[in-house]
């Protein structure tokens, strides 16, 4: 389940071992999280003046979480290794990070066909949006924005900024309804900054030459 | 023989200093400025090497007048820099590992942003204790 709330266990979160066995990892109850999340969204709806502002605030929360998750998980892995490659960090988000947050790995990771700096990560049933229903009047809003913020936090602190402001290379969450599934699939579109691609190209050339 | 040199700096992602401490005891103004300058100018060298290797421990990245700078980069691109006069690599590694854990605890504080300075006295005290224990 989601460890978004850091509860005071007898052992500090940093000291807890990263165990392979999923059932041993202390979890937060899903209903507690769903309640907290729904209350938080209501709180935001009161204070935000528009849908995009609502999304922004939700994303900021996720951003803060993402920064800390990256450091924490990297620390608790047995071998300390940094991610210098775009694919590295994306695979990390798709695998261990998603596993830690939602109890399963994300379902899909692919690169956009035409653009070099665009990637998609899909989740068939995003935990955070499962209990939130969006009314017609708030149509473009997607509660998966919280997870998008978490991803942007991780990408940003690892040195792969997904720009902010303007049309963005940000991480955005979209609902895509699929005929075979009951719930719409959440797709996260990650667009990286050109400086990242430049650095990648430079490193590739340095490795070869 | 001049006094031993040992200055430790934590630099954030935007190249902002988050934490600075002089671990070998107070010095006169001139040397302090010099140390700070050397450390910050070595950030360029750290940047180069950072993207080349996946290891968080980078060995000596820069030298100046007999002093050398060793660096450690965390997963979140925070750099720990140590200005020293040729200490053993192993003890520096151990020191960095311990400080990494301390830093992680500070980072998990929800009121701490990645750009704010670490002003906790506890942190300061613990770092100094570690330095005394591991770096002599």
Interface residues (C-beta under 8 A of the other chain):
Chain A: X6 X12 X13 X14 X64 X67 X68 X70 X71 X72 X74 X75 X80 X81 X82 X83 X84 X157 X158 X159 X199 X203 X206
Chain B: X13 X50 X51 X52 X53 X54 X55 X56 X73 X74 X75 X76 X77 X100 X101 X104 X105 X107 X108 X110 X113 X114
